[in-house]
Amino acid sequence: MDAVEKRLADLLARVDAAPFGVAGRALLDECVALADQHDLPEWGYAARLRLLASAARIGDTDAQLSAFAWCVGRNAADPERFPLQVGDHDLLWYHKHVVAALTASPLFTLDDVESALEAMQEQYLRAGAGMSAVWQARFQATLGLGRPERAAGMLAALKRTPRDEYSHCFTCSRAEEAEFHYLAGHDQAGLALTAEILANDLSCGDEPANAMAHALLPLLRAGRPGEARRLHLRGYRLIRSSPDRLRAIAQHLRFCAVTGNEARGLEILVQHLRLLEHDRLNQLAHLDLLSAAVVLLTAVEQAGAGDQPVIASAPWTIRELLVALRARAAALAERFDQRNGNDFESRRLAQDEELLNTRYDVPLDTRPSPPPVLPVPAEQLHAEARRLRAEAENLADKEPARALSAAREGLRLALGLGNRELTISIARFGALAAMTMGEDEAAIEFCRVAVDEAATAELAAEPSFRLELGAALFRGGRAEEAGLEIEEALRQLRVAGAPPSELAVGHHQLGQAEAAQGRFTAARANYRDAIALASRSGDHAASTRYGLALGELLLSRDDPQGLTVLAGTVVSARNLTSNPQVQIGALHLLGRSLGAMHQDELAERVLREALHLADDAQEIPAIRYEHADVLDSISRAVSADPTRRDEAVELARRAADGFAAASARSEAGRALLRAASMLEHDQPGQALTLMERAAQLAAERPEVLVKCLDSLAELQERLGRTGEAHLSRTRADRLRTTAGLLG
């Protein structure tokens, strides 16, 4: 292999390792040019096969069609030298992409589309391939040509045809069928397919982002606005940076137009208007975006903003842009209708404009309203807002209720004044006060304001604020939304070249959010990334915490690797001599996990090491609770040996005393109840005393108190104290009803 071929091999290896995007495309262009320059067509063929995939993903139809024609020509002339398959790349696969590309531009005639379909079928027959992909291409083309009635027959034929290696994947097949059902007016059938995709966490290429986008309006029509809101928030963030997702973006614009979120829709439109100049052959997607933009701009105009500029620096008003885009959409629809021999696209434009006849109330923005204009000098308002900020800052820890009140009023003033820096700082102090009070929704509201302001001004701190929003959403039980915010923060941090320590925090948070949604594989991957990044940055305390999270996740799935991870984490934690809390936590979790796997002797040894460390660090308030918890765990490990019952009881009593001293009364009640259960057969009188004390301690935790009362009633009855047993049982039943613990 000479120097040029070595260079080509290196370029292709780098292409294969790179994600689809500008960098990978630049490598491919260099490879193609180098192969052509040195008359090395086999290398050019290998590069162009890769270019077919890259061009499809980044929205370059021109390059896709050119590369396909070149490869087809070489394969037809010399199939031995230029085979259909080169490594993992298969020329047959891209026939259906080319058919779709021809359908999407009125520059290509109906004969061009039909010729491409016939060529595809002939090539598949020659290669001995199945016909599933051919029917899929015919189904897609028939829809693209505005003939949904005929498409139904194509879909039926596709379903009768056996699947093979060239079939669409299950995710894409379901997503395309769902779109067809929406177009045909069968919303429930389409939503059922989309629900299947989402419930099974299916993904592939553009999915599930496209499926989410096309389900938005059907969900609204079905009276399910909450689901539509969630899919909009999650789905748009999946596509916001993709240049080839015009049709999905169009659906999000329509959603904003009909749900009273015109301002958000306008922000999305402005961000993506440039895509109307991208991939000029993908005109069908352009028409979809144009039509949706007309709907959105009409809604903005109807809201009374027609004379406002599209953006501050633009010469166009909303109304002027609306007129221009409506004319452009009508002209393009007419070109498609002429090519297709029907009026399908013109009718779709008219149907889009009718969308605004039905509106839905789906609020997205939670920021407080600015104050009304008052006859007060701006300087005075600024001074008042700064005073409220200082009050929120000073009282956030000591008097969070007053701090929260000050932050809310200060935020209203700062927003009204347009003072972005002041708005952000007040919002963050307000979030802190809200978190201190346990008011999760208020914390989310404040965090979202900080993110919105930072995003509008393109501040470098936006990803940090977004991570804070993700954490607030997670605490508020909104794990899915939290994950979306954290994913976006991580994307921004990577673009900005953030240090490994910041990325580690984001991956740990994302792991928590994924785990809360039951996405074990994704959670595991993010925890592992967090550990690796924290280790690379030298933050051993953080890598230990993340290791504990991973170990606990693995063990929750009965994965034996969990013990290995925890053992390694303990080795790392032992080096953190200045941070005993992390060491104790690591040892405690490993000991409890060993106990759960009935390795009682080893569990006790590890737990007593944790107890020794906790004995020496009880001046730290948080460790006082940990000390009691470790005692409780040792009691559980010891209780497995019947000859050590008295020792286990004494350890449980000591744990209860420790919990009570740390103001953890319900945990103290649990420990005493367990001690009583070990004594109730041999020493029922002593057990009764412990149970009564446990019930007193657990008074604030209904689920613990009910267990105490049930055990107490059973023991009282055995001791012949039937009246007391009746009272305990009645109290337990009443508590089940009032606390909603029935069943």
PyMOL commands that set and color helices and strands:
alter all, ss='L'
color gray80, all
select helices_A, chain A and resi 3-17+22-37+41-58+61-77+91-103+110-127+132-144+148-160+170-183+187-199+209-221+225-239+246-258+262-277+283-305+318-340+344-357+378-395+400-417+420-437+440-456+462-475+479-495+500-516+520-536+540-556+561-573+580-596+600-615+621-638+642-661+665-679+684-697+702-718+722-738
alter helices_A, ss='H'
color red, helices_A
select strands_A, chain A and resi 85-86+89-90
alter strands_A, ss='S'
color yellow, strands_A
deselect
rebuild
show_as cartoon
